[in-house]
Amino acid sequence: MFVTEKGQVTIPKHIRLAAGVAPGSEVTFSLEGSRIVITPVGTGIKEDRRARLKAAAAQVRGSLGADFQQLGADEIMEFIRGDGPDLEASERHGSR
């Protein structure tokens, strides 16, 4: 591996994947004797995305009607596929 005039190198893909380093990740550099050590900072991009996804799911759940909030995962999938309960009709008639 070669270092460019600007001091840049490409971290091999298998090492990036194993360390959880993705585009936009922050890393630090340190010296251990004559070795240069690159260390990912924080939880990384995957954890940030997971946290944002959980926050978005919580916001969506909070905006749903009470009948829909009571459905389990299988019932939600049936609803999405069009096989589930007609929640709009049950809300119009006051029952589920």
Residue, then its C-alpha position, 0 to 999 in steps of 0.5 A: m500500500f502506498v501513501t499519496e503526496k497528501g498523506q492519504v491511504t485506502i483502508p482495505k475493505h475487509i478491515r473497514l468492515a471488521a472495524g465498522v468504519a464507513p464513509g462519514s465515520e470519525v477515526t483517530f490516529s496514534l503512535e504505538g512505538s513505530r506503528i500508526v494505529i487508527t481507531p474508530v471514534g464513538t459508536g459509528i455510523k451504524e449505531d447512529r442510523r439505528a438510533r435515528l430509525k428507532a426515534a422515527a419508529a417511536q414518532v410514527r407509533g405515537s402518531l397512530g390511532a389507538d386501534f392500530q397501536q394495539l396490533g402485533a407485528d403479524e397483524i401489521m404485516e397483514f394490514i400492509r399486505g391488505d389482508g388485515p382488519d379495516l381500521e378506518a371502518s372500525e374507527r368509523h363504527g367505534s369498534r375494532 
